[in-house]
Amino acid sequence: MRKTAQTVHPAAVAYAREVADGTMDRREFLTRATALGVTIPAAYALIGSARPARADAHVRQGGTIRIQQDVRAMKDPPTFDWPQIANIGRGWLEYLVEYSRDGVFSGRLLESWDVNEDATRYTLNLRQGVTWNDGTPFTAEDVAYNVTRWCNRDMEGNSMSSRMGALINEETGLIADGVIEIADEHTVILNLAFPDITIIPTMSDYPSAIVQNGFSGNPLDNPVGTGPYLPVSYEVGVGAVLEKNPDHTWWDAENGAALDRIEFIDLGTEQSAHLAAAEAGEIDMLYETVGNFVDVFDTIGWTRSEALSANSLVLRTNQTNAPYDDVRVRRALALACDNNVLLALGYDGRGTVAENHHVCPIHPEYADIGPPEYNPEEARRLMEEAGQLDFEHELISIDDSWRRPTTDALAAQLRDAGFTVNRTIYPGNTFWNDWAEYPFSSTDWGHRPLGVQNLTLAYKSGEPWNETGFDNAEFDQLLAEASAIADADARSQVMARIQQILRDEGVIIQPYWRSVYRHYREGVVGGDTHPIYEIHLHYLGLAA
């Protein structure tokens, strides 16, 4: 069962008219249209444009690139909880769908996909001629196995199950009967219980790396994948090395994977150490550049790359802990905070002020409900009313060059409002051991293409990454309703109510949306930063 022609989803045609009318920008159009299965050339053609050529067209074969990046413990892919883990795994584990820095969804292990009008039936057309590095063919059985695993709520730390509600039997916590049809060796059909427009974006997210049928566990123990590289060393907190696999014929070898070797070097979180390594010629590329080091790396002649992003920091309480189970306390903390100050002091002003509801203006369904209120006097009154004015808050953060100063600035504002705040600062390895359990802390959240995606991961009742302990039936119902609406403008109307609930309940203080940066030395190709910090290793190379 193969597609013989591109089927353009009717919503994509309507979106193209909005671009022509000037009511939708090109990036938003591309994200919406390609998520519905419109190919990249067809999407650009709908708006009378052509996709810009990639800068990696002129690379030489061979060579090594050394990347500064944390090296965290490798895990079973559905439990990946950091982009850094996935970036190394990308050497041999590939994805069905790729999300590009320009907002486009394109097929990798999928050649294409079709979505019916109400987003209840997805036809996934697998790329033919792909083999695993053990020589066996990549087939629909592999895809069905991965989707089944994503739907397993019993797998500890499986964040993918948070996003697969339309495929899961609520009673068993496993994939529902009749969800997966294997039409032929290269075609999989997903039949959803209710509409869900996030399925394709979810297949591009970093925990959705595709493993071979029957695999589970640590991918380092048996690195079978479809990608062009293999891990040759891996030491948490120190480094990892990938090398080209000479015994595997990679399906896209004509268009990528030019390097012989890729090294990841863990230099910790201090940017001063990253700068010293760059100046000493010990690294070729950063994972991320933050704060005033953006300008510093410009001065040493490295190339700056910037991406639009819904990457953010949240300062949150965990509502399973007193006194944060009292909405008056949570609202008082938010009222005492001026997000403009946190952006200026915490991130050197490099971003845009956020609004305490975790939906970004670049998300297609964002609703403008106005800025949050800053009122220290009302904050103190509410805290007094709750009987918690004398409570000593312990505010926890990681020790780094942007999350720490942002959290320091919040502590200062809370003290100015008359609250007692003690600061606890942990090194990275210590902080992340219990990140979801702290009563009051700061946490960073990555960019995702749709607003409903992060809301599902972070605030839906009972989900593994719900660090706030937020449990609100109305919120859950509205989120399910929003995720079923294909039209982003209609979805925005529901999102306005969702955003207001998050703000009224004082769930988070969210100071800013971060512009994200990466620097790399002259001669590196394909190293541009990505909204989710993905490093697409198959595009990396050295200039010819």
Secondary structure, 3 states (H helix, E strand, C coil): CCCCCCCCCHHHHHHHHHHHHCCCCHHHHHHHHHHCCCCHHHHHHHCCCCCCCCHHHCEECCCEEEEECCCCCCCCHHHCCCHHHHHHHCCCCCCCEEECCCCCEEECCEEEEEECCCCCEEEEEECCCCECCCCCECCHHHHHHHHHHHCCCCCCCCHHHHHCHHHEECCCCEECCCCEEEEECCEEEEECCCCCCCHHHHHHCHHHCCCCCCCCCCCCCCCCCCCCEEEEEEECCCEEEEEECCCCCCCCHHHCCCCCEEEEECCCCCHHHHHHHHHCCCCCEECCECCCHHHHHHHCCCEEEEEEEEEEEEEEECCCCCCCCCHHHHHHHHHCCCHHHHHHHHHCCCEEECCCCCCCCCCCCCCCCCCCCCCHHHHHHHHHHCCCCCCEEEEEEECCCCHHHHHHHHHHHHHHCCCEEEEEEECHHHHCCCCCCCCEEEEEECCCCCHHHHHHHHHCCCCCCCCCCCCCHHHHHHHHHHHCCCCHHHHHHHHHHHHHHHHHCCCEECCEEEEEEEEECCCEECCCCCCCCCCCHHHCEEEC
